[in-house]
């Protein structure tokens, strides 16, 4: 890796800012909302860091945004307000960077749902299915265990392995098809990729990021008295991110989803083949707070059976690291 001039910030402050900024990415976006990986989600930081997010989404379209299978209701229209609380923790495993996170969605959704020729105008509210994620780096720099490691870190070309699983304990009413919880297990396996382009200096960092992944869905054997099954779904996310200043960055986002054909009592629906694009802007307010705003929308969605969804998301994340907080107290900083 190349050596670069050290920015004007002190090493400890630079490491603190980097740790919190990346931890903020660790819990930014519910997988249910367009099921898209947020930009800079898989950047690495100091081991033993923590982050807690507050996320608010406003979503509309022809699928239930709490359902990661994105089962399309042709001609349907849904509106949802989704809030997410979560926690993420970074650690070292076999000398590699690792992360564990949990996200708990909650909120309200309303709209029209058609099942077996019958149309239901319904609403649902409450808590959704909590999702757990485990991620570990397999190709790239070793784990950052101290501030000197963080100072020397550059991702280069990094590849991770991840596994997500949702616990089916969210609010569910078997008498209606529109629900916050999904009454079935689901999850994904994937390989996040971060490719560093150019200098790794705050204010000049650029990355190209990809996430190829496959989602798997269990069977819902009580979907309005019927059986709902969904084939595996392939996901490919891409991001081109760029620092605009030391504290402000932007990303151009794209996503493609294919497969995920649903069947109800053996009657198959349509496979997904959808593209989505978006824009993300992030700003570091201070050493512990990060603010992010994003807009995402599907394209190629003019046909009646195409998935259509628009989402606007605002996130405020509080992050901290015991090592860095202790360093600040020794210096007498507030």
N, C-alpha and C positions, 0 to 999 in steps of 0.2 A: 504494500500500500504506500501511497505517496505521503510525504510529510508536508504539513501546511503551517503557515504562520498562525500563532496563537492569537485569538481575538482579544480585544481589550478587556473583556471580563476576566475576573480572577478565576483560577481553575475550579475552586470549590463552587462559586456561583454558577459558572458555566455548567458544571456537572449537575448542580441542583436544578437548574432550569431544564437541562436536557432530560433528567430523570422524570420530573413532573410532567413535562410536555409529552413524553412518550407514554408514561403511565396513563395520561388522560385518554390516549387512543385505545387503551386496553378495555374500555367498556363503553364505547360511544354509541353503538347502533344495535338495536334489537335485530336478531336474524330474521324475525317475522316481517319487518318492514322492508319490503323488496328483497329480503334475504341477501342483502349486499354487504360485503366486507367494507368497512369505512377505510378511507385512505390513511396510511401510516399506522394502522392498527397493529401490525406485526413488527414495528421497529423495536429494537432491543434497548434495555436500560439496566441500571444497577439491580443486582439480585436483592431480594427482600424489600422491594418497594411496594406501595399500596395505592389504590385509587378507588374513589367512590363517585359514581356519576349521578346526575339528575338529567333525564332526557325527556323531551316532550316532542311528540310527532303529531302532525295533522295530515291525514291520509284519506284519499278518495279513489274510487275505481270500481271494477267489476269483480273483485275477489276480496275475501275476508283477509285483511292485513294481519290478523293474528294467526292465520294458517300458513305455514311456510310452504305447503304444497301448492298454493296459489290456484286452487280449483276455481275455474272461471264460471261465472253465472252469466250466460249470454243475455244481453239487454239489462242486466242488473246494475245497480248503483249503490255503492256503500260509502259511508262516511264514518271515520273513526278518529278519536283522540286517544293517543296511546302515551302513557308515561312509563318510564322504566327506571327502576332502582337496581343497583348492582354493586359488585365488589370484585376487584382484580388484585392478584398478588404475583409478583415476579420472584423467581428463585433459581438456584443452580441445581442441575441434575446431571450427574456424570460429566461435570465440567462444561455443560451446555446450558444456554439460556432457556428457561422454561417459564410458563405462565399458566395460572389457573384462574378462572373467572366464573362468576354467576350473574345472570341477568333475570330479573323478575318483572315481566310486563303486567301492566294493569291499565284499565281504561274503559272506554265505551265504544261500541260499534252498532250501527243501525243500517238497514237497507232491505232490499228485496232479494229473496232466495227462492229458486225454483228446484223442486225435488219431485221426481216421478210425475211431471206434468202439473204439479200444484205450486202456486206462487205464494210465498209467505212474506209479509211485511213485518219485520221483527227488529228487536234490539236486544243487546246483551251488555252487561257491565260486570266488573269485578276484576279478580286476579287471573292472569293467564298461567301457562305452563312455565315454570322456571327452567332456564337452560344453563347447563354447565359446559365449560370448555377447558380443554387441556391442550397446550401447545408447547412443542420443544424444537429447538433449532438442531438440524443435523448437518448442515453445510454452511460454513461461515466462521466468523471469529468466535472464540471461546466466551464463556459467560463473564460478565463484568462484576467482579466481586468487591472492588474498591474504587476510590476516586481515580487513581492513576489508570486503572483499566478503562474507566469511562472516558478519560481524556484521550487515550490512544485509540478508542474504538472507531472503526469504520466498517459498515456492513459489507462493502464490496458486492459480491454476488452471494446471497444467502437463501437457503431453502429450509423450511420448517415442515414438520408433520403436525397435524391437528386432528382432534376428535371432539365433536359436540354431541351432547345428548340432552333431550328435553324430558322432564319428569311429568307424566300426565296427571297432574293434581289440580289443574286450574278449574275455574268455574265452568260447569258443563250441565246443560239441560237436554236430556235425550229426546224431549218432545219437540225440539226445534233445531233446524239445521245451522242456524247462526249462533256461534258461541265464542267466548274468549278462550277457554280451554279446548283442547282437541280430542280428548278421551282416547289417546293412543300415543305410543312412544314414537319418537322421530329423532333424527340426528344426521350428522354428516362426517365424512373423513375428507381431508384435503391436504394440499401442499403449498402453503403460502410462499411466494418468492418476492424478495426485495433486491433490486438491482440498482446500485449506486451509480449515478452519472456525474462525473466531475468531482470537485472539491467537497469535502465533508466538513464545512465550516458554517456555523449558524449564520444565516443570511444568504448563503449561496448553495444550500443543499438541494439536490434534485434527485428524484428516484422514479423508476418505472417499476410498478408492482403488479403482481398477478396472483390470483387464487383459483386454481382448478380444484373442484371438489365434487363429490357425489353425495346427494341426500338420500336417506332411506326412511321409509315410513312403515309403521306397524298398521295393523288392521283395527278400524273402529267398528266393533260388532253391534253398536247400538246407535246408529246414525238415523234418527227418526224411525226406529224399528227396523232399519235395514243395515246391510254390511257395506262399509266403505273401504276400498283398497286403493292404493296409489303405487304406481311403478316408481323405481328410482329416478331421480332427476339430476341432470348434470348442470353444474354452475361454473361459469368462468367470469371472474371480475378482473378489471384492469384499471390502473390509476397512473396518471402522470402528475407527480407532485413537485412543487417548487417553493422554496422560501422566497417571500417577497421582502421581508426584513428579518431581523433576528427573532422577532416575536410573532410575525404574521406570515401565514403560508396559504397556498391555494392548491386545489387539485381538480383536474378534469377526470371524470369517472365514467366507466362504461361497464355494462353487465350483459351476459347472455345466459339464458336458461333454456334447456332442451329436455324433453321427456316428461316424466311426472304424470303419465296418463292415469286418470282416476276412473274407477268403476264402482257403480252402486248396484248391489245384487247381481253382479256379472255383466251389467250393461255399461260398456266402456264409453268414456267421454273423449275429448280431444287431447292430443299431446301438446305440451307447451313448446313454443319456438319463438322466444321473445327477446328483444333487445331493449336496453334501458340506458339512458345517459344522465349525467348530473354534474353538479359543481359543488365543491366543498371549500369553505373558508374557515381557517382556524386562527385564534389569537390567544397568546399567553398573557393573561391579565397581570399575574405576579408569580412568585415562585411556587405557589400552591394551587392556583386557579387557572383553568383553561376553558375558553369559550369556543364553540364550533357551531356553524350554521351550514346546512346542506339542503339542496333541492335535487330531487331525482324524478324522472318521468320515463315511462315506457314509450317506445316508438313502434313502428309496424303494427299498430293496434287498431286499424280502421275496420277490420272485419268483425262481425258479431261475436265470433268465438275467440277472438284474440284477447290476451290479458291486457288490461288497461289500469294503470295506477300512477298517481301523482302523490309525492310525499315531500313535506317540508319538515325539517328537524332542527331543533335548537338544543344544545347540550352544554351543561356546566359541570365540570369535573374537578373535584378536590383530590389532589395527590400528595403523598408524603413518603419520606424515607427516614428511618430512625438514624442512620449514619449521618445524613445531611442535616437533619434537625438538630442533632447533638452538636455538630460542627458550628451551626449558627448560634446555639446557646453559649458555646465556649467563646465565641467572638463578641457576645453581647448584643447580637442582632435581634430585632423583634420579628 
